[in-house]
């Protein structure tokens, strides 16, 4: 399930998403494909570990979280 993570140049992407949704609704754009070319990408992050290693680390992280619940309570 390795998937690239894309960071857009626009920092307020939530507002842009709302504007895109509105533009699609009123047929300013015909499809999402028409809009994709207008969104500039700042950086693409590619996973550097295998799915197996990622699953193992996530499992260990979840174990650590479970063990820490209630830690420090009186």
C-alpha positions in Angstrom: 0.0 0.0 0.0 2.9 2.3 -0.6 1.4 5.6 -1.9 3.0 8.8 -2.7 2.1 11.8 -0.5 1.8 15.1 -2.4 2.3 18.5 -0.8 0.6 21.3 -2.8 2.2 24.7 -3.2 -1.0 26.3 -1.9 -0.9 26.3 1.9 -4.7 27.0 2.3 -5.7 23.9 0.3 -8.9 23.5 2.2 -10.3 26.8 0.9 -9.1 25.9 -2.6 -10.9 22.6 -2.3 -14.2 24.3 -1.4 -13.8 26.7 -4.3 -13.1 23.7 -6.6 -16.2 21.9 -5.4 -18.3 25.1 -5.9 -16.8 25.6 -9.4 -17.6 22.0 -10.3 -21.2 22.3 -9.0 -21.9 25.4 -11.1 -20.1 23.8 -14.1 -17.3 26.4 -14.2 -15.2 23.3 -14.8 -16.5 20.2 -16.5 -14.6 17.7 -14.4 -12.0 17.3 -11.7 -9.5 16.4 -14.4 -9.9 20.0 -15.7 -8.8 21.4 -12.3 -5.9 19.0 -11.6 -3.5 20.8 -13.9 -4.1 24.1 -12.1 -3.0 22.8 -8.7 0.8 23.2 -8.4 2.7 20.5 -6.5 5.5 21.6 -4.1 6.9 18.2 -3.3 6.1 14.5 -3.7 7.1 12.2 -0.8 7.7 8.6 -1.7 7.8 5.8 1.0 11.3 4.6 1.6 10.3 1.4 3.6 8.5 -1.7 2.6 4.9 -2.5 3.6 6.2 -5.2 5.9 8.5 -2.8 7.8 5.8 -0.1 7.9 3.2 -2.6 9.3 5.7 -3.7 12.0 6.5 -0.2 13.0 2.9 0.8 13.1 2.1 -2.3 15.3 4.9 -1.4 17.7 3.7 2.2 17.8 0.1 1.1 18.6 1.5 -1.1 21.4 3.4 1.8 22.9 0.3 4.0 22.8 -1.8 1.3 24.5 0.8 0.9 27.2 1.0 4.7 27.8 -2.7 5.2 28.3 -3.2 6.1 31.9 0.6 6.6 32.5 1.2 9.3 35.1 -2.3 9.3 36.5 -2.5 9.1 40.3 
